[in-house]
Amino acid sequence: MNKKTDLNEEESSLTKIVDDVSEGINDAGPVFTTEDYASDTESDGKQAVRYLLWGLLSVVVNFGTFFILYRVLKANYQIANVIAWFLGVQVGFWVDRIIVFRHKSNTAFKEMLAFYGTRILTFLIESATLWIGISLLSANGTGSKVVGQILAIVGNYILSKFFIFKNRD
């Protein structure tokens, strides 16, 4: 009988802990307040700085993946670039949506498709830069990647700000 009582007491204390944690989570408010999402009133300069700073994360993912695949694993530079691009874009979407533009909507998947669509354009620019740099000019692959990334970053910011994460009334 003692074992049954001990089990009931353990179950009761575990239920209390779970209830307390749940109550704390429910009482904790949102990470960003509604005012934080008012990007229409926020200066373009603040968004641009956040884009550059937080965008470094997707650039690191892109460059890191490219470096590992191209230099370490000796993959073809175009294949390495496609994989690096895909991973960088996925990181970039969530960083841009949540942190940079603080965009709030119920259409994340639709926005992701549009985000990928605009990134295809800048990917083609970057791929052409790599092709010209590596194949035509016999330049360093990393240097060509840097030039391509600079062109892509500028294009991506413009497309994200004015087309993907534009707050609509």
N, CA, C and O of each residue as an XYZ file, in Angstrom:
676
protein
N       0.816     -1.187      0.000
C       0.000      0.000      0.000
C       0.864      1.256      0.000
O       0.495      2.266     -0.599
N       1.987      1.195      0.655
C       2.869      2.353      0.704
C       3.384      2.729     -0.675
O       3.540      3.909     -0.990
N       3.645      1.717     -1.494
C       4.151      1.986     -2.845
C       3.124      2.742     -3.663
O       3.470      3.656     -4.411
N       1.860      2.365     -3.524
C       0.794      3.041     -4.250
C       0.665      4.488     -3.811
O       0.474      5.373     -4.645
N       0.764      4.735     -2.548
C       0.678      6.086     -2.013
C       1.846      6.918     -2.501
O       1.664      8.075     -2.879
N       3.060      6.342     -2.501
C       4.245      7.050     -2.993
C       4.098      7.425     -4.460
O       4.476      8.527     -4.859
N       3.552      6.520     -5.266
C       3.346      6.789     -6.696
C       2.347      7.913     -6.891
O       2.555      8.792     -7.727
N       1.267      7.895     -6.130
C       0.259      8.953     -6.239
C       0.844     10.302     -5.841
O       0.542     11.317     -6.468
N       1.679     10.323     -4.801
C       2.306     11.567     -4.373
C       3.273     12.082     -5.436
O       3.305     13.280     -5.719
N       4.080     11.163     -6.039
C       5.009     11.561     -7.102
C       4.254     12.112     -8.304
O       4.628     13.140     -8.868
N       3.189     11.417     -8.688
C       2.386     11.855     -9.823
C       1.763     13.212     -9.548
O       1.708     14.067    -10.432
N       1.294     13.409     -8.325
C       0.692     14.678     -7.944
C       1.723     15.809     -7.975
O       1.421     16.901     -8.456
N       2.933     15.563     -7.468
C       3.955     16.613     -7.474
C       4.430     16.897     -8.898
O       4.717     18.048     -9.229
N       4.517     15.884     -9.734
C       4.897     16.080    -11.133
C       3.839     16.894    -11.866
O       4.175     17.780    -12.651
N       2.575     16.606    -11.620
C       1.485     17.358    -12.227
C       1.547     18.814    -11.783
O       1.317     19.715    -12.589
N       1.853     19.055    -10.514
C       1.960     20.420    -10.011
C       3.099     21.167    -10.701
O       2.944     22.335    -11.059
N       4.233     20.511    -10.891
C       5.376     21.135    -11.562
C       5.007     21.508    -12.993
O       5.274     22.625    -13.436
N       4.396     20.576    -13.713
C       3.989     20.837    -15.099
C       2.994     21.985    -15.155
O       3.095     22.852    -16.023
N       2.039     21.999    -14.239
C       1.057     23.090    -14.199
C       1.725     24.428    -13.925
O       1.380     25.433    -14.546
N       2.686     24.448    -12.990
C       3.398     25.695    -12.669
C       4.195     26.201    -13.866
O       4.182     27.395    -14.165
N       4.881     25.301    -14.543
C       5.658     25.702    -15.719
C       4.729     26.225    -16.810
O       5.010     27.259    -17.417
N       3.636     25.530    -17.061
C       2.673     25.962    -18.074
C       2.113     27.335    -17.743
O       1.972     28.183    -18.624
N       1.795     27.552    -16.481
C       1.260     28.847    -16.073
C       2.290     29.949    -16.298
O       1.946     31.046    -16.738
N       3.558     29.656    -15.993
C       4.622     30.632    -16.208
C       4.798     30.965    -17.675
O       5.006     32.126    -18.027
N       4.718     29.956    -18.538
C       4.835     30.181    -19.976
C       3.663     31.021    -20.471
O       3.851     31.953    -21.253
N       2.476     30.700    -20.026
C       1.297     31.439    -20.463
C       1.317     32.889    -19.978
O       0.806     33.777    -20.660
N       1.900     33.131    -18.810
C       1.959     34.485    -18.262
C       3.083     35.317    -18.859
O       3.081     36.541    -18.726
N       4.045     34.674    -19.515
C       5.241     35.386    -20.005
C       4.930     36.270    -21.182
O       5.890     35.961    -21.888
N       4.456     36.893    -21.678
C       4.135     37.710    -22.821
C       5.013     37.414    -24.041
O       5.910     36.573    -23.977
N       4.762     38.072    -25.091
C       5.523     37.833    -26.319
C       6.951     38.389    -26.218
O       7.223     39.295    -25.431
N       7.835     37.839    -27.016
C       9.219     38.296    -27.045
C       9.297     39.719    -27.576
O      10.016     40.553    -27.025
N       8.567     39.992    -28.634
C       8.504     41.337    -29.199
C       7.111     41.885    -28.932
O       6.121     41.191    -29.160
N       7.022     43.087    -28.465
C       5.711     43.680    -28.266
C       5.173     44.145    -29.611
O       5.909     44.196    -30.596
N       3.916     44.477    -29.649
C       3.306     44.938    -30.887
C       4.010     46.173    -31.417
O       4.143     46.342    -32.629
N       4.461     47.037    -30.516
C       5.162     48.243    -30.948
C       6.462     47.899    -31.670
O       6.874     48.618    -32.581
N       7.113     46.804    -31.270
C       8.362     46.405    -31.916
C       8.144     46.051    -33.379
O       9.071     46.128    -34.185
N       6.924     45.666    -33.721
C       6.649     45.254    -35.086
C       6.253     46.412    -35.988
O       6.042     46.215    -37.185
N       6.151     47.568    -35.460
C       5.717     48.718    -36.246
C       6.873     49.212    -37.106
O       7.421     50.288    -36.866
N       7.240     48.416    -38.114
C       8.397     48.754    -38.936
C       8.105     49.917    -39.878
O       9.035     50.463    -40.472
N       6.832     50.315    -40.033
C       6.537     51.484    -40.853
C       7.070     52.744    -40.190
O       7.483     53.679    -40.876
N       7.064     52.779    -38.854
C       7.543     53.950    -38.146
C       9.047     53.884    -37.875
O       9.645     54.876    -37.458
N       9.640     52.758    -38.102
C      11.062     52.581    -37.851
C      11.871     53.123    -39.014
O      11.444     53.037    -40.165
N      13.027     53.675    -38.723
C      13.849     54.243    -39.792
C      14.440     53.136    -40.665
O      14.720     52.030    -40.203
N      14.616     53.470    -41.928
C      15.224     52.528    -42.858
C      16.651     52.208    -42.443
O      17.147     51.107    -42.682
N      17.304     53.174    -41.823
C      18.679     52.979    -41.382
C      18.805     51.872    -40.351
O      19.737     51.069    -40.407
N      17.864     51.826    -39.402
C      17.888     50.777    -38.378
C      17.703     49.405    -39.007
O      18.386     48.449    -38.639
N      16.774     49.309    -39.959
C      16.566     48.034    -40.630
C      17.793     47.636    -41.440
O      18.179     46.467    -41.451
N      18.398     48.590    -42.109
C      19.582     48.293    -42.917
C      20.731     47.808    -42.040
O      21.449     46.878    -42.407
N      20.903     48.440    -40.880
C      21.962     48.000    -39.968
C      21.673     46.593    -39.453
O      22.563     45.742    -39.423
N      20.420     46.349    -39.046
C      20.050     44.995    -38.601
C      20.245     43.996    -39.731
O      20.721     42.885    -39.498
N      19.882     44.378    -40.956
C      20.035     43.486    -42.101
C      21.502     43.111    -42.294
O      21.831     41.944    -42.508
N      22.368     44.098    -42.217
C      23.799     43.829    -42.406
C      24.366     42.991    -41.267
O      25.099     42.030    -41.503
N      24.028     43.352    -40.035
C      24.579     42.619    -38.895
C      24.046     41.196    -38.801
O      24.816     40.240    -38.703
N      22.728     41.063    -38.831
C      22.137     39.726    -38.731
C      22.303     38.934    -40.013
O      22.338     37.704    -39.991
N      22.403     39.635    -41.123
C      22.632     38.964    -42.399
C      23.954     38.237    -42.439
O      24.139     37.317    -43.236
N      24.873     38.642    -41.584
C      26.159     37.953    -41.515
C      25.978     36.478    -41.170
O      26.778     35.636    -41.578
N      24.933     36.174    -40.426
C      24.669     34.782    -40.066
C      24.421     33.938    -41.309
O      24.990     32.854    -41.441
N      23.589     34.412    -42.213
C      23.323     33.637    -43.431
C      24.548     33.635    -44.343
O      24.778     32.665    -45.066
N      25.337     34.716    -44.314
C      26.571     34.760    -45.109
C      27.566     33.730    -44.573
O      28.228     33.038    -45.347
N      27.666     33.633    -43.246
C      28.567     32.642    -42.644
C      28.123     31.233    -43.017
O      28.951     30.386    -43.350
N      26.819     30.981    -42.963
C      26.311     29.666    -43.365
C      26.650     29.411    -44.834
O      27.119     28.329    -45.188
N      26.411     30.417    -45.693
C      26.680     30.287    -47.119
C      28.171     30.046    -47.374
O      28.540     29.082    -48.045
N      29.016     30.912    -46.845
C      30.466     30.785    -47.054
C      31.009     29.502    -46.435
O      31.812     28.801    -47.049
N      30.568     29.198    -45.218
C      31.050     27.991    -44.543
C      30.722     26.738    -45.325
O      31.569     25.862    -45.499
N      29.497     26.656    -45.793
C      29.085     25.505    -46.582
C      29.866     25.445    -47.894
O      30.342     24.382    -48.292
N      29.995     26.603    -48.568
C      30.751     26.650    -49.824
C      32.197     26.225    -49.601
O      32.735     25.425    -50.366
N      32.827     26.757    -48.559
C      34.221     26.440    -48.277
C      34.398     24.945    -48.011
O      35.293     24.313    -48.573
N      33.550     24.385    -47.160
C      33.663     22.963    -46.826
C      33.469     22.102    -48.071
O      34.246     21.182    -48.323
N      32.433     22.405    -48.845
C      32.157     21.581    -50.033
C      33.204     21.779    -51.131
O      33.663     20.809    -51.732
N      33.581     23.028    -51.393
C      34.488     23.334    -52.515
C      35.949     23.047    -52.174
O      36.650     22.391    -52.945
N      36.402     23.530    -51.037
C      37.821     23.395    -50.675
C      38.141     22.070    -49.983
O      39.121     21.407    -50.321
N      37.320     21.696    -49.030
C      37.626     20.508    -48.236
C      37.196     19.231    -48.951
O      37.978     18.287    -49.065
N      35.960     19.200    -49.428
C      35.438     17.985    -50.069
C      35.666     17.953    -51.585
O      35.351     16.964    -52.247
N      36.216     19.049    -52.128
C      36.568     19.154    -53.556
C      35.365     18.954    -54.484
O      35.492     18.374    -55.562
N      34.208     19.437    -54.056
C      33.011     19.372    -54.893
C      33.117     20.422    -55.994
O      33.849     21.402    -55.858
N      32.392     20.214    -57.068
C      32.313     21.208    -58.144
C      31.813     22.517    -57.566
O      30.900     22.522    -56.739
N      32.403     23.637    -57.992
C      32.054     24.926    -57.388
C      30.594     25.301    -57.583
O      30.009     25.942    -56.710
N      29.988     24.919    -58.705
C      28.572     25.263    -58.911
C      27.660     24.427    -57.997
O      26.679     24.939    -57.459
N      27.989     23.155    -57.829
C      27.205     22.307    -56.914
C      27.363     22.805    -55.485
O      26.384     22.903    -54.744
N      28.600     23.121    -55.098
C      28.853     23.657    -53.764
C      28.076     24.953    -53.555
O      27.543     25.199    -52.473
N      28.017     25.769    -54.588
C      27.312     27.049    -54.479
C      25.806     26.856    -54.350
O      25.165     27.595    -53.604
N      25.223     25.892    -55.050
C      23.780     25.640    -54.956
C      23.418     25.208    -53.536
O      22.456     25.713    -52.956
N      24.176     24.289    -52.986
C      23.890     23.811    -51.632
C      24.094     24.937    -50.620
O      23.275     25.121    -49.720
N      25.176     25.681    -50.765
C      25.457     26.802    -49.864
C      24.357     27.858    -49.965
O      23.933     28.429    -48.961
N      23.911     28.102    -51.178
C      22.845     29.086    -51.397
C      21.565     28.662    -50.690
O      20.947     29.462    -49.988
N      21.170     27.420    -50.871
C      19.925     26.928    -50.277
C      19.953     27.079    -48.759
O      18.999     27.590    -48.173
N      21.028     26.643    -48.121
C      21.114     26.738    -46.665
C      21.162     28.198    -46.200
O      20.534     28.559    -45.205
N      21.902     29.020    -46.919
C      21.974     30.442    -46.580
C      20.636     31.138    -46.711
O      20.291     31.980    -45.882
N      19.879     30.800    -47.741
C      18.559     31.413    -47.950
C      17.588     30.992    -46.852
O      16.804     31.813    -46.375
N      17.629     29.747    -46.452
C      16.727     29.289    -45.399
C      17.007     30.032    -44.091
O      16.077     30.482    -43.421
N      18.273     30.159    -43.731
C      18.636     30.925    -42.539
C      18.229     32.391    -42.725
O      17.670     33.005    -41.816
N      18.510     32.939    -43.895
C      18.193     34.336    -44.183
C      16.719     34.646    -44.077
O      16.350     35.703    -43.566
N      15.867     33.753    -44.546
C      14.428     33.987    -44.481
C      13.975     34.207    -43.044
O      13.303     35.193    -42.741
N      14.342     33.295    -42.171
C      13.869     33.384    -40.793
C      14.496     34.560    -40.058
O      13.823     35.219    -39.266
N      15.762     34.833    -40.305
C      16.409     35.986    -39.674
C      15.748     37.281    -40.153
O      15.425     38.149    -39.342
N      15.546     37.411    -41.465
C      14.921     38.617    -42.017
C      13.495     38.786    -41.505
O      13.101     39.881    -41.104
N      12.738     37.722    -41.517
C      11.333     37.793    -41.136
C      11.166     38.159    -39.663
O      10.352     39.017    -39.324
N      11.927     37.517    -38.796
C      11.726     37.677    -37.365
C      12.525     38.843    -36.789
O      11.998     39.626    -36.000
N      13.780     38.961    -37.175
C      14.663     39.924    -36.515
C      14.804     41.225    -37.297
O      14.660     42.305    -36.724
N      15.082     41.139    -38.592
C      15.387     42.349    -39.361
C      14.144     43.192    -39.597
O      14.092     44.350    -39.180
N      13.143     42.626    -40.259
C      11.960     43.393    -40.611
C      10.833     43.240    -39.587
O       9.812     43.924    -39.666
N      11.033     42.336    -38.628
C      10.052     42.095    -37.559
C       8.649     41.970    -38.138
O       7.692     42.591    -37.676
N       8.575     41.146    -39.159
C       7.338     40.985    -39.908
C       6.438     39.969    -39.211
O       6.892     38.920    -38.754
N       5.181     40.301    -39.142
C       4.212     39.457    -38.468
C       3.054     39.199    -39.419
O       2.369     40.130    -39.842
N       2.842     37.949    -39.747
C       1.699     37.582    -40.583
C       1.446     36.096    -40.420
O       2.230     35.387    -39.788
N       0.364     35.638    -40.985
C       0.037     34.214    -40.940
C       0.383     33.519    -42.251
O      -0.080     32.408    -42.512
N       1.192     34.170    -43.070
C       1.480     33.629    -44.403
C       2.970     33.323    -44.577
O       3.554     33.636    -45.615
N       3.578     32.714    -43.565
C       5.024     32.445    -43.610
C       5.401     31.590    -44.815
O       6.403     31.868    -45.473
N       4.623     30.562    -45.113
C       4.972     29.682    -46.231
C       4.898     30.431    -47.561
O       5.776     30.287    -48.412
N       3.863     31.217    -47.728
C       3.715     32.019    -48.954
C       4.881     33.001    -49.084
O       5.444     33.174    -50.165
N       5.232     33.639    -47.968
C       6.358     34.562    -47.973
C       7.672     33.842    -48.271
O       8.542     34.375    -48.959
N       7.803     32.619    -47.743
C       9.019     31.851    -48.001
C       9.153     31.549    -49.488
O      10.251     31.632    -50.040
N       8.058     31.205    -50.136
C       8.099     30.952    -51.582
C       8.506     32.204    -52.349
O       9.324     32.139    -53.267
N       7.937     33.338    -51.971
C       8.309     34.598    -52.617
C       9.766     34.947    -52.324
O      10.478     35.443    -53.196
N      10.198     34.690    -51.112
C      11.581     34.953    -50.708
C      12.540     34.135    -51.575
O      13.535     34.654    -52.080
N      12.224     32.854    -51.736
C      13.059     32.000    -52.590
C      13.029     32.487    -54.037
O      14.044     32.447    -54.732
N      11.869     32.943    -54.483
C      11.771     33.450    -55.855
C      12.690     34.631    -56.100
O      13.377     34.690    -57.120
N      12.706     35.578    -55.160
C      13.598     36.728    -55.339
C      15.052     36.324    -55.175
O      15.937     36.894    -55.814
N      15.301     35.344    -54.321
C      16.679     34.891    -54.121
C      17.221     34.145    -55.342
O      18.431     34.095    -55.560
N      16.328     33.575    -56.124
C      16.786     32.914    -57.357
C      17.426     33.939    -58.283
O      18.454     33.664    -58.901
N      16.826     35.106    -58.380
C      17.394     36.164    -59.214
C      18.799     36.537    -58.742
O      19.733     36.601    -59.542
N      18.943     36.783    -57.443
C      20.270     37.162    -56.949
C      21.230     35.978    -56.962
O      22.443     36.169    -57.052
N      20.704     34.754    -56.873
C      21.552     33.567    -57.011
C      22.132     33.495    -58.419
O      23.306     33.170    -58.596
N      21.319     33.795    -59.406
C      21.805     33.768    -60.787
C      22.900     34.822    -60.997
O      23.871     34.588    -61.718
N      22.730     35.973    -60.362
C      23.766     37.010    -60.434
C      25.051     36.504    -59.787
O      26.140     36.674    -60.335
N      24.916     35.880    -58.618
C      26.097     35.344    -57.932
C      26.750     34.218    -58.726
O      27.976     34.146    -58.816
N      25.935     33.343    -59.299
C      26.478     32.237    -60.103
C      27.220     32.762    -61.332
O      28.277     32.247    -61.695
N      26.661     33.781    -61.964
C      27.327     34.380    -63.123
C      28.656     35.011    -62.701
O      29.648     34.928    -63.425
N      28.666     35.638    -61.530
C      29.900     36.234    -61.017
C      30.952     35.152    -60.764
O      32.123     35.336    -61.097
N      30.542     34.029    -60.180
C      31.469     32.918    -59.961
C      31.981     32.356    -61.285
O      33.173     32.085    -61.429
N      31.094     32.185    -62.236
C      31.476     31.636    -63.533
C      32.478     32.561    -64.235
O      33.498     32.109    -64.754
N      32.170     33.856    -64.242
C      33.081     34.820    -64.867
C      34.422     34.817    -64.129
O      35.484     34.764    -64.750
N      34.358     34.874    -62.788
C      35.580     34.932    -62.001
C      36.435     33.687    -62.102
O      37.640     33.779    -62.335
N      35.829     32.528    -61.932
C      36.598     31.278    -61.887
C      36.863     30.724    -63.283
O      38.008     30.433    -63.629
N      35.824     30.579    -64.076
C      35.980     29.916    -65.377
C      36.597     30.815    -66.444
O      37.444     30.359    -67.212
N      36.191     32.078    -66.507
C      36.697     32.954    -67.565
C      37.994     33.672    -67.180
O      38.922     33.772    -67.983
N      38.044     34.170    -65.937
C      39.195     34.967    -65.521
C      40.226     34.170    -64.716
O      41.280     34.702    -64.365
N      39.933     32.911    -64.425
C      40.807     32.051    -63.610
C      41.157     32.713    -62.277
O      42.272     32.572    -61.774
N      40.198     33.427    -61.720
C      40.411     34.114    -60.443
C      40.189     33.139    -59.296
O      39.695     32.028    -59.488
N      40.560     33.573    -58.121
C      40.372     32.809    -56.904
C      38.879     32.584    -56.655
O      38.085     33.515    -56.788
N      38.495     31.368    -56.297
C      37.089     31.052    -56.050
C      36.503     31.824    -54.892
O      35.354     32.262    -54.953
N      37.285     31.999    -53.828
C      36.794     32.726    -52.663
C      36.603     34.202    -52.984
O      35.616     34.806    -52.564
N      37.531     34.779    -53.720
C      37.396     36.188    -54.113
C      36.182     36.410    -54.996
O      35.454     37.390    -54.838
N      35.971     35.492    -55.926
C      34.797     35.587    -56.793
C      33.518     35.449    -55.983
O      32.517     36.106    -56.271
N      33.555     34.593    -54.969
C      32.392     34.404    -54.095
C      32.091     35.694    -53.319
O      30.926     36.051    -53.144
N      33.124     36.386    -52.859
C      32.935     37.642    -52.120
C      32.244     38.677    -53.006
O      31.290     39.323    -52.575
N      32.722     38.836    -54.242
C      32.115     39.802    -55.170
C      30.654     39.429    -55.429
O      29.777     40.292    -55.407
N      30.400     38.158    -55.670
C      29.030     37.692    -55.910
C      28.130     37.930    -54.710
O      26.968     38.306    -54.868
N      28.658     37.713    -53.508
C      27.880     37.919    -52.292
C      27.526     39.389    -52.083
O      26.415     39.707    -51.658
N      28.457     40.275    -52.378
C      28.173     41.709    -52.230
C      27.026     42.116    -53.146
O      26.111     42.823    -52.723
N      27.071     41.679    -54.378
C      25.985     41.980    -55.311
C      24.665     41.377    -54.832
O      23.614     42.011    -54.925
N      24.728     40.156    -54.322
C      23.521     39.476    -53.847
C      22.944     40.160    -52.611
O      21.727     40.302    -52.498
N      23.796     40.583    -51.690
C      23.328     41.220    -50.456
C      22.551     42.498    -50.752
O      21.479     42.723    -50.189
N      23.086     43.323    -51.625
C      22.410     44.571    -51.978
C      21.057     44.279    -52.629
O      20.044     44.876    -52.264
N      21.047     43.373    -53.577
C      19.795     43.005    -54.246
C      18.795     42.387    -53.297
O      17.603     42.687    -53.369
N      19.263     41.525    -52.404
C      18.372     40.856    -51.453
C      17.711     41.841    -50.497
O      16.527     41.706    -50.189
N      18.458     42.818    -50.032
C      17.880     43.798    -49.109
C      16.750     44.565    -49.784
O      15.666     44.723    -49.221
N      17.015     45.032    -50.982
C      16.010     45.811    -51.713
C      14.756     44.974    -51.959
O      13.642     45.440    -51.719
N      14.932     43.759    -52.429
C      13.786     42.895    -52.714
C      13.017     42.526    -51.446
O      11.786     42.505    -51.456
N      13.728     42.235    -50.357
C      13.054     41.871    -49.101
C      12.269     43.039    -48.528
O      11.112     42.889    -48.137
N      12.898     44.192    -48.481
C      12.266     45.359    -47.866
C      11.023     45.805    -48.625
O       9.994     46.092    -48.014
N      11.112     45.863    -49.942
C      10.020     46.457    -50.715
C       9.021     45.456    -51.288
O       7.954     45.857    -51.753
N       9.346     44.154    -51.262
C       8.423     43.188    -51.849
C       7.991     42.077    -50.894
O       6.804     41.759    -50.828
N       8.919     41.484    -50.158
C       8.564     40.313    -49.351
C       7.989     40.702    -47.992
O       6.901     40.252    -47.634
N       8.699     41.525    -47.237
C       8.312     41.853    -45.880
C       7.713     43.240    -45.744
O       7.784     43.854    -44.679
N       7.132     43.726    -46.806
C       6.475     45.027    -46.771
C       5.176     44.852    -45.988
O       4.371     43.968    -46.283
N       4.990     45.706    -44.992
C       3.750     45.636    -44.208
C       2.614     46.202    -45.039
O       2.659     47.343    -45.500
N       1.593     45.374    -45.219
C       0.435     45.794    -46.004
C      -0.719     46.097    -45.067
O      -0.883     45.439    -44.040
N      -1.506     47.080    -45.416
C      -2.656     47.429    -44.572
C      -3.764     46.437    -44.766
O      -4.819     46.560    -44.143
